[in-house]
Amino acid sequence: MFLSRLKINHFKNHSEADLSFNEKINCFVGDNGVGKTNLLDAIYYLSFTKSCFNAVDAQNIQHQRDFFALHGYYKNQDEVEDRVSCIQPRGKKKQFRFNKKDYDRLSDHIGKIPLVMISPYDRDLINDGSEVRRKYLDGVISQFDTFYLAGLLEYNKALQQRNTLLKQFAEHHYFDELSLKIWDEKLIQYGESLFKKRKAFFDEFNPLFSKYYHYLSQGKEEVEIVYKSTLQEKPLAELLNESVRRDLAVRYTTTGIHKDDLLLLINGYPVKKFGSQGQQKSFVIAIKLAQFEYMRQQKGFKPILLFDDIFDKLDENRVAQIVELVSEENFGQVFITDTQPSRIRAIFDKINIAHKIFEVTPEKIRELT
């Protein structure tokens, strides 16, 4: 599957654009601040029904405009074209359509157009808290397992209800064990299933991750992602029972899969503390490339791959190495942003692969010949 055409109206800083893409590699070049990343975000929107960078849909409408509209035209292996549209009027509900038909639930669209985005913000996986890593993990699995996404939504609903009940107990100085057990059973039902799926995912994901990191680092370091969950120690029923007193004291649920985390290790030590900037960059790129290959295996076709600010913290030889890698048959359509057209041209002078280069300025986007 690849994106053959993208139409934009009043999205962020872009008033209007109608772009036709190469099915292999497409590059957006231009100065910082002209909207290269916004073009990638428009493509991201059409896969995930939301922005990668701004969760408030209305804030993605261009200033002084009443709406934004995104239309993507996708072709699959059989050359059948699908149209995906996202229209956000200011002050009204977002409209999201697949072949002109509105979705009843936006979550039904997740996974239809699998996509992997690599950006400087991926360093948050290393530097930020466990919530960022759990969100990433859930986002990956949800793209190929609709039952996982449905279970996660149910788990979070039950968690919210249980936390509300714990607060009521504390505020009104009473305790109703039967009421709490109702939500315990929901957490156990969905939490145990989600835990097993997360664990199974990492059993298959880690070898792919190690392979790509070794490629990027030329085998200089050993890396590992360790999935950490209290459910590895005891069943969730036991954990919830043991934590009741603590939960009552702090007024929220202190154990469960919503507390899971990932340990990111280089040579056995946390990459956050002991990895250089270049090693950390290679670490997150390897995670995303492994994600791409895993999703390709699960879906049976190639996701779209977005590279934002590809030269950040990497030398030109390493970037050329990555571009050469993604030009291979295992990879499909790729979008790249960079600030220097000459640097991108130099890479394609060395690597013979079909591509298009678009120059982005505040006024317009034009294809370079």
N, C-alpha and C positions, 0 to 999 in steps of 0.2 A: 504494500500500500504506500502511496506517496501523495503529497499535496501538489496538485498541478497548478492551482490558481488561488490567490488570496485577495479578497476585496475588503477594504477598510474605510470606514467613515467615522470621523470625529473620535478616534480612539487615542487617548492620551495626547501626545503632541502632533499626531498625524491627522490632517483634515480629510484627505482622500488619497487612496492608493489602489491600484489594480495591477497585481504582479503575477506573472507566469513563471513557474520554477522548473529547473532541471530536476529530473527524478533521482539524480545522484547527489551532487554537492552544490550548495548555494551560499554565497558569502555576502554579508552586508558590511560595507566599509565606510568610514567617516569619522569625524572628530567626536570626542567625548560630548555627550549631552544632546546629540542630534536625533536620538530615538532609535538606535540600532537594537538595543535590548527590548524596546517596546514592540518591535516587529516580532521578535521571538516570543514575547509574552502574548501577542495576538494568536500565534500558532498554538501556544500552550493552552490558552483559553478554550480553543475549539476541541481540545482533547479532554480537559478537566473541568469545563464549565465555570472556571474561575481563573483569576490572575495568579501567577506565581509569586507576585511581589506585593499586591495590595488587595486585601480581603474585602474591602468595601467597594462593591461594584460601581456605585455612582461616582466614586472618586476617579474612575478610569475614563469618565466622559471628558472630552476636550472642554477647556474653559469657554464659557459663553455659548455652549451648545446644549441642545435638549436631549441628546441621545448619543450612543455609539452603536455601531453595527459592524459585525465581523461575519464574513461569508467565506467558507473554505470548500474547495472542490477537490475531492479525493478520488484517485483511481486505484483499483485493486489489481490483482494479478490477471484478471479476465478483462481488464480495460473497462469495467463497469464504473460509472462515476456516481459518487454519493456527495450530497451537499449538506454541510453542517453550518447552521446560522446561530449567532448569538446577538440579540438586540436588547439593549438596556436603555429604556427611556428614563429620564430624570424623574424621580419621585414615584416610579411605578415598578411593577414586578418585571423581573428579567424574563425574556422569552428565549428559549433554547430549543432548536428544531433540528431534526434529522430528516432530510428529504421532505422538507416543508411540514413535517408532522411534529407537534409539540410533545415534549415528554411529560408524563404524569409526575415522575420523580427524576430529578437531575442525576441521582446516583445510577439510574439505568443506563446512562451514557458512558460512565466510567469503564474503560477497557475496550470500547469500540474502536478507538484510534489510539493505540498504545504509543507512548512518547516518553523519551528520557531527556531531561535537560541538565546540562553541566554548566555551572556558573560560579563566579567568585563567592556567592553566598553559600555554596556547598561546604565551605570551611566551618559553617555553623554546626555541621554534624560533629566536628571535632571539638569546637570551642564552647558550644552552648550546652544546656542541660539535657537531661534524659528525655524530656518531652519532645524535643526536636528529633531525636533519633527514633523514638517510637512513632512519631508522625511520618517520618520517612519510611520506616518499615511497613506501616499500615498502608501507605500510599502505593508501595510497590506491589504488595500481595493483592490489594484490592483491584489492581488492573487486570489480573488474570483469574481471580476467584471472587465471583459475585456473592457467594455464600459467606465468604470471609467478611466482606463489607457489610452485609446485612447483619451478621452476628455481632460485629463491632458496634454498629449503631444500637442494637438491642442491649449490649453490655453497658454502653455509656448511658443509656436511659435508666437502666437499673441502678447503676452507680450513682447517678444524680438523685434518684429517689431515695436510695439508702442514706446518702449524705444529708439530704433534707430531713429525714427521720431522725438521724443522730443529733442534728441541731435542735430539733423540736424536743427531744428527750432532755437535752442539756438546759434549754431555756425554760421548760415547764417542770423540770425536776421529777421526771418519771421515766419508767423503762417498760416497754412492751416487747417481750422477746418474740412472740408470735409474729408481730408486724415486721420485725427485723428479718425473721427467717424467710418471709415471702421474697424479699429482695436478695437474701443470701442465695436462695435456690436459683434465681435468675442469673446471678453472677457466676455461680458454679456451672450452670448449664452452658452458658456462652463462653465463659472464661477458660474452662478446660479445653474446649474445642479450639479456641483461638490460640492457646498456648501450644497445642500439638501442631497446629499449622505453622506457627512461627518457628518452632524447633525444626520441623521437617524442611522448611524453606532454607534455613541456614546450613543444614546438612548438605544441601545441593549447591548453595550459593558460595560458600567459602572456597571450594576448589577453583571456581571461576574467578573469584576475586584475586586469589593468590596468583593465578596464571597471568592476569592482566597487570598486576603490580610488578611481577617479575619481568614482564615485557618492557614496562616503562622504566624500571630501575636497572635493567640488564642484570637481574639476579643478585643485586648487591645486599638486599636486606630480606629478612623473613617477616611476613605480616600475618595478622590474624584478626578476625572479628569474633568475639566471644559473646554469645547470647546469655544474658543474666536474668533469671526469674526466680522468685521465691517458690514458684510451683515446681521447680526442679528438686526442691527439698521435701515438700509435703503436698498432698492434695489441697485444692483451694478450700474445701469444706473444713479441713482441720485448721488451716491458716486463719480463716474468718472466725472460727470458734475461739481460737487462742487470742485473737486481737480485739475481742469485744470491749474489754475494759479500756484498752488504749484508745480505741476508736471513739468511745463515749467521752473520754477525757479531751481529745483534740477535736472532736465534732466532725470527723470525716473518716473515710475508709482508708486504712493505712497499708493494706496488703491486697494483692491481686495483680492481674496483668497490666493494669494502668500504672504500675510501678516498675515495669521491666526496663532494662537498659542494655546497651551494647558497649562492650569494652573494645576499644580500637587500639591494637597493639602493633608495635614495630620492634622486632628483635626482643619480644617479650615485655616491652615497657610501653606505657601510654604514649601514643604518637603526639598527643597534645603537649606533653612536657618534653619529650625527647626527640621529636621529629623536627627537622628544619622546615622552612617554608616550602622549599621545593619538594621535600618528602611528603609533607602534608597535602600539597597540591596533587602529587602523583597518587596519594592514598585515596583521595575522594574521586579522582578521575577513574581509578581502577574500580572503585565501588560502582560508579555509574556505568562503566563499560560492562562489568559483570552483570549488572541489572539488565542492560540491553540484551546480552546474550541469553540470560535466563528467560526473559520475556519472549524473545524470539523462539526459544525452544517450546515454551508453553503455548504460545499463540499459533505457531506454525507459519508466521510471516514476520517481516522485519518492522520493528517500531521506527518512528521518526526520531532522529537524534539532533538535539540543539546544543551548540557550543557557544556560550557567551564569553567574550573577552578571552579568547583561547590563549593569548600570549602572557596572561597574567602569571607571574612567578615562574615561567618556563622559558628556557632558551629556545632559539629558533630551530636547533637540531631536534630537540624533543618535540616541538610542535610539528615539524615535518614528519617525524616518526609517527605521531598520532594521526595526522592527515593521511599518511600512507596506509596506516592500519584500517581506518574507517573507509578507505576506498576499496577495500577487498570485498569479495563476494558476500561474506557473512553480514555485511552492513548494507543498509538501504539508503534512504534519503537523509542528508545531513545539512544543517544550517549552521553557519559560522559567522561571528562578528569579530571585527578587528578595526583598529584605528588607522592602519597604514596599508593602502592599496598595493604599494610596491612590495611589501613583505608577503602578502598573499599571492601576488603574481609570481614572485620568485619561487614559491613552493610549487605552484602549478607548472612552472617551467621545467621542474625536475620530475614531477609526477604526472603522467599522461592519463587523465581521467576527465570525464564529462563534467562540466561545471558552469555556473553563471556567477558573475560578480555584479553587485548592485551598489552604487554610490548613494549614500544617504546624506542629505543636507536638510537644514531647517525648512527649506522651501519645497523640496521634491525628492523623489527616489527615482533614479534612472539606472538602467542596465548599461554596464560598460562593455564595449565590444572587445 
